């Protein structure tokens, strides 16, 4: 991903983050993925999915908002 918005936070270490406006860096990152062994790419995909489920699943996000509002009411 390019480092815009929360993309780098979301991807973290489960992918590659490059500066925006740098198509060469993005191409290099894509070529790096292409050169990886299939098992390594699959593991990165599983790691990314796990990260999303742990941090960004709708139930997790909803609970964080509920906790935030509960904290403000105290």
C-alpha positions in Angstrom: 0.0 0.0 0.0 1.0 3.6 -0.2 1.4 5.5 3.1 -1.8 7.5 3.0 -4.5 7.7 5.5 -4.4 4.8 7.9 -3.2 2.3 5.3 0.2 1.8 7.0 -1.4 1.4 10.4 -3.8 -1.2 8.9 -1.2 -3.2 7.0 1.5 -2.8 9.6 4.1 -5.6 9.1 1.7 -7.9 7.2 2.5 -6.2 3.9 4.6 -3.5 2.3 4.2 0.3 2.7 5.7 2.7 0.3 5.6 6.5 0.1 2.9 8.0 -2.0 4.0 9.4 -5.4 6.7 6.8 -5.7 5.6 4.3 -8.4 9.1 2.8 -8.5 8.9 1.8 -4.9 5.4 0.4 -5.4 6.6 -1.6 -8.4 9.5 -2.9 -6.3 7.2 -4.0 -3.6 5.0 -5.8 -6.1 8.0 -7.5 -7.6 9.2 -8.6 -4.2 5.8 -10.3 -3.6 6.0 -11.9 -7.0 9.5 -13.3 -6.3 8.4 -14.8 -2.9 7.7 -18.4 -2.6 4.0 -19.2 -2.8 4.0 -20.5 0.8 5.5 -17.3 2.1 2.9 -15.2 0.2 0.1 -17.4 1.6 1.5 -17.0 5.1 1.6 -13.2 4.7 -2.1 -13.3 3.6 -3.1 -15.4 6.6 -1.2 -13.0 8.9 -2.9 -10.0 7.3 -6.4 -11.6 7.7 -5.7 -12.4 11.3 -4.6 -8.8 11.9 -7.8 -7.5 10.4 -10.0 -9.9 12.3 -8.3 -9.1 15.6 -8.2 -5.3 15.1 -10.9 -4.3 12.6 -13.7 -6.8 12.8 -17.0 -4.9 13.2 -17.7 -6.5 16.6 -14.2 -5.4 17.8 -14.7 -1.9 16.5 -18.2 -1.6 17.9 -17.0 -2.7 21.4 -14.2 -0.1 21.3 -16.8 2.6 20.6 -19.0 1.2 23.4 -16.1 1.2 25.8 -15.2 4.7 24.8 -18.7 6.0 25.5 -18.9 4.1 28.8 -15.7 5.7 29.8 -17.1 9.2 29.1 -20.2 8.5 31.2 -18.1 7.7 34.3 
